[in-house]
């Protein structure tokens, strides 16, 4: 699990939960498309010269905010579109994510996230289906409804998951322990996410079916309408999201 940076006081926990069955579809993006969205104090990150954005669906389980379980808001799905940045901290480079848009099924969850971090959350009807079994694989599917149209993200895997390989694409996509959120006045909030390294499957097939232009804007429609450059499934783990700190 990632620890607090040296020479920096530990930040209190804002949220604890489990993130499970993280289906990640990874698309190559023109850097010029993402640069206007890069928060102040950070810079675009890339793997082997490729700039990625990922559409990620996963399960939020056993969620607690400030240590308190919220009735009817503990277990739910999330779908997000994110890209990757980095910032120089006291201990070296901090590799983080920026969320372009996040979807959850309950309005209260979206409202709290917008209020605390100024993240671009929206509430839509959602569902999930998981058929993965140890040793044999299966598929994971997340569905949502936008403008009355059903959409889905699905990955299929075979066999068992495997530990991350150092320097691999899978490690680059999954190993980010910082989040960065642009603020309305142009500033940036940084928050730490702690979890152990996940095991992953390389997906045998992956599907993103829906009106991505209506969901994410026409600028992303072309890049997201074709097949992803890669796709994977991570098993997930318990996570702790620390309180945000303004860096700019």
C-alpha positions as CSV (number, residue, x, y, z in Angstrom):
1,X,0.0,0.0,0.0
2,X,1.3,3.5,-0.9
3,X,2.2,5.5,2.2
4,X,2.3,9.2,2.8
5,X,5.2,11.1,1.2
6,X,8.2,11.8,3.4
7,X,8.4,15.2,5.0
8,X,4.7,15.6,4.7
9,X,2.1,15.1,7.4
10,X,-0.4,12.2,6.9
11,X,-3.7,13.3,5.6
12,X,-6.9,12.0,7.3
13,X,-9.1,9.5,5.6
14,X,-12.1,10.9,3.9
15,X,-13.5,7.7,2.4
16,X,-12.9,4.0,2.8
17,X,-14.3,1.3,0.6
18,X,-13.6,-1.7,-1.6
19,X,-13.0,-1.3,-5.3
20,X,-13.8,-4.5,-7.1
21,X,-13.9,-5.9,-10.6
22,X,-12.3,-2.9,-12.3
23,X,-12.8,-3.2,-16.1
24,X,-10.5,-0.8,-17.9
25,X,-10.6,0.0,-21.6
26,X,-7.6,2.1,-22.6
27,X,-7.5,4.4,-25.6
28,X,-4.7,6.3,-27.2
29,X,-5.4,10.0,-27.1
30,X,-3.9,13.0,-28.9
31,X,-2.0,15.0,-26.2
32,X,-3.5,18.2,-27.6
33,X,-7.0,16.9,-26.7
34,X,-6.1,16.4,-23.0
35,X,-3.7,19.4,-22.4
36,X,-6.5,21.9,-21.8
37,X,-7.8,19.6,-19.0
38,X,-4.5,19.1,-17.2
39,X,-4.8,20.7,-13.7
40,X,-2.4,23.4,-12.7
41,X,0.8,22.0,-11.1
42,X,0.7,18.7,-13.0
43,X,1.8,17.5,-16.4
44,X,0.6,14.8,-18.8
45,X,2.0,11.4,-18.2
46,X,2.6,8.7,-20.9
47,X,3.7,5.1,-21.2
48,X,6.3,4.3,-23.9
49,X,5.3,7.6,-25.6
50,X,1.6,6.8,-25.7
51,X,-0.9,9.2,-24.0
52,X,-3.8,7.2,-22.6
53,X,-7.4,7.8,-21.4
54,X,-9.3,4.9,-19.9
55,X,-13.0,4.2,-19.5
56,X,-13.3,2.3,-16.2
57,X,-16.2,0.5,-14.7
58,X,-16.1,-1.0,-11.2
59,X,-17.9,-1.8,-8.0
60,X,-17.9,0.4,-4.9
61,X,-18.5,-1.8,-1.8
62,X,-18.7,-1.2,2.0
63,X,-18.3,2.5,1.5
64,X,-17.8,4.7,4.5
65,X,-17.5,8.5,4.5
66,X,-15.5,9.9,7.5
67,X,-15.9,6.4,9.0
68,X,-19.7,6.4,8.8
69,X,-21.7,4.0,6.5
70,X,-24.4,5.9,4.7
71,X,-27.7,3.9,4.5
72,X,-28.5,2.8,0.9
73,X,-25.2,4.3,-0.4
74,X,-22.7,1.6,0.6
75,X,-22.7,-0.6,-2.5
76,X,-22.9,0.9,-6.0
77,X,-21.4,1.0,-9.5
78,X,-19.2,3.7,-11.0
79,X,-18.1,4.4,-14.5
80,X,-15.5,7.0,-15.3
81,X,-13.3,8.5,-18.1
82,X,-9.9,9.4,-16.8
83,X,-6.4,10.2,-18.0
84,X,-3.0,10.2,-16.5
85,X,-0.7,13.0,-15.1
86,X,2.2,13.4,-12.8
87,X,3.6,15.9,-10.3
88,X,6.9,16.2,-8.6
89,X,6.6,15.7,-4.8
90,X,9.2,15.6,-2.0
91,X,9.7,11.9,-2.6
92,X,9.9,12.1,-6.5
93,X,7.2,11.8,-9.2
94,X,3.6,11.3,-8.0
95,X,1.7,9.5,-10.7
96,X,-2.0,10.4,-10.7
97,X,-5.3,10.5,-12.5
98,X,-7.6,13.2,-13.6
99,X,-11.3,12.4,-14.1
100,X,-13.1,13.9,-17.1
101,X,-16.4,12.5,-16.0
102,X,-17.7,10.1,-13.4
103,X,-21.1,8.4,-13.3
104,X,-22.8,6.8,-10.3
105,X,-26.3,5.6,-9.7
106,X,-27.3,7.9,-6.8
107,X,-27.6,11.7,-6.8
108,X,-26.4,12.0,-3.2
109,X,-23.0,10.4,-4.1
110,X,-22.6,12.7,-7.0
111,X,-23.4,15.8,-5.0
112,X,-20.9,14.9,-2.2
113,X,-18.1,14.3,-4.7
114,X,-18.8,17.6,-6.5
115,X,-18.9,19.5,-3.3
116,X,-15.7,18.0,-1.7
117,X,-13.4,17.7,-4.7
118,X,-15.2,19.6,-7.5
119,X,-15.2,16.4,-9.6
120,X,-17.5,16.1,-12.6
121,X,-20.0,13.6,-11.2
122,X,-23.4,12.7,-12.7
123,X,-26.1,10.3,-11.6
124,X,-27.6,7.8,-14.0
125,X,-29.4,4.5,-13.7
126,X,-26.7,1.8,-13.6
127,X,-26.4,-2.0,-13.3
128,X,-23.6,-4.7,-13.3
129,X,-23.1,-8.4,-14.0
130,X,-20.0,-10.4,-12.9
131,X,-19.5,-14.1,-14.0
132,X,-15.8,-14.5,-13.5
133,X,-14.7,-17.7,-11.7
134,X,-11.2,-18.7,-10.5
135,X,-9.3,-20.6,-13.1
136,X,-11.8,-20.3,-15.8
137,X,-12.5,-16.6,-16.3
138,X,-15.8,-15.1,-17.5
139,X,-17.0,-11.6,-18.1
140,X,-17.8,-8.4,-16.3
141,X,-20.4,-5.9,-17.6
142,X,-21.5,-2.5,-16.5
143,X,-24.6,-0.9,-17.9
144,X,-26.1,2.6,-17.7
145,X,-28.9,4.6,-19.3
146,X,-28.2,8.0,-20.7
147,X,-30.9,10.0,-22.5
148,X,-33.1,6.9,-22.4
149,X,-30.6,4.9,-24.3
150,X,-29.0,1.8,-22.7
151,X,-25.2,1.6,-22.9
152,X,-22.6,-0.9,-21.6
153,X,-19.0,-1.7,-21.0
154,X,-18.0,-5.3,-21.1
155,X,-14.7,-7.3,-20.8
156,X,-14.2,-11.0,-21.1
157,X,-11.2,-12.8,-19.5
158,X,-9.9,-16.4,-19.3
159,X,-7.8,-18.3,-16.7
160,X,-6.5,-16.7,-13.5
161,X,-5.4,-13.2,-12.7
162,X,-1.7,-12.5,-12.4
163,X,0.5,-10.0,-10.4
164,X,1.5,-6.8,-12.2
165,X,4.8,-6.9,-14.1
166,X,7.2,-4.0,-13.4
167,X,7.3,-1.6,-16.3
168,X,4.3,-3.1,-18.0
169,X,1.3,-1.2,-19.5
170,X,-0.9,-2.9,-16.9
171,X,1.2,-1.4,-14.2
172,X,1.1,2.0,-15.7
173,X,-2.7,2.0,-16.0
174,X,-3.4,0.6,-12.5
175,X,-0.6,2.0,-10.3
176,X,-1.7,5.6,-9.6
177,X,-1.9,6.6,-6.0
178,X,-2.9,10.3,-6.4
179,X,-5.9,12.1,-7.8
180,X,-5.9,15.7,-9.1
181,X,-9.1,17.8,-9.5
182,X,-9.3,21.2,-11.2
183,X,-11.0,23.9,-9.2
184,X,-13.4,26.5,-10.5
185,X,-10.9,29.3,-9.9
186,X,-8.2,27.5,-11.8
187,X,-6.5,25.9,-8.8
188,X,-5.9,22.2,-8.1
189,X,-6.6,19.8,-5.2
190,X,-4.5,16.8,-4.7
191,X,-5.7,13.7,-2.8
192,X,-4.0,10.4,-2.1
193,X,-5.5,7.0,-2.8
194,X,-4.0,4.0,-0.9
195,X,-4.4,0.3,-1.9
196,X,-2.2,-2.7,-2.4
197,X,-1.1,-3.8,-5.9
198,X,-3.9,-5.5,-7.8
199,X,-3.8,-8.7,-9.8
200,X,-5.0,-8.3,-13.4
201,X,-6.3,-10.2,-16.4
202,X,-5.5,-9.1,-19.9
203,X,-8.9,-9.0,-21.6
204,X,-9.7,-11.4,-24.4
205,X,-12.4,-9.0,-25.7
206,X,-13.8,-5.7,-24.8
207,X,-16.8,-3.7,-25.8
208,X,-17.9,-0.1,-25.2
209,X,-21.4,0.4,-26.6
210,X,-23.2,3.7,-26.3
211,X,-23.4,7.3,-27.5
212,X,-20.0,8.4,-26.1
213,X,-20.3,11.7,-27.9
214,X,-23.4,12.6,-25.9
215,X,-21.8,11.3,-22.7
216,X,-18.3,12.8,-22.9
217,X,-18.6,15.4,-25.7
218,X,-17.9,15.3,-29.4
219,X,-14.1,15.9,-28.9
220,X,-13.8,12.4,-27.4
221,X,-16.3,10.6,-29.7
222,X,-13.8,9.8,-32.4
223,X,-11.1,8.4,-30.1
224,X,-13.6,6.3,-28.1
225,X,-15.7,5.0,-30.9
226,X,-13.2,2.5,-32.1
227,X,-11.7,-0.5,-30.3
228,X,-9.4,0.2,-27.3
229,X,-5.7,-0.1,-27.7
230,X,-5.8,-2.5,-24.7
231,X,-8.2,-3.7,-22.1
232,X,-7.8,-5.4,-18.7
233,X,-9.6,-6.5,-15.6
234,X,-8.3,-5.9,-12.1
235,X,-9.5,-7.8,-9.1
236,X,-9.4,-4.8,-6.8
237,X,-9.0,-4.4,-3.0
238,X,-9.9,-2.2,0.0
239,X,-9.0,1.4,-0.6
240,X,-8.6,4.6,1.4
241,X,-9.1,8.0,-0.1
242,X,-7.3,10.7,1.9
243,X,-8.6,14.3,2.4
244,X,-7.6,16.6,-0.5
245,X,-5.1,19.4,-0.2
246,X,-4.9,22.4,-2.4
247,X,-1.6,22.6,-4.2
248,X,-2.2,25.6,-6.5
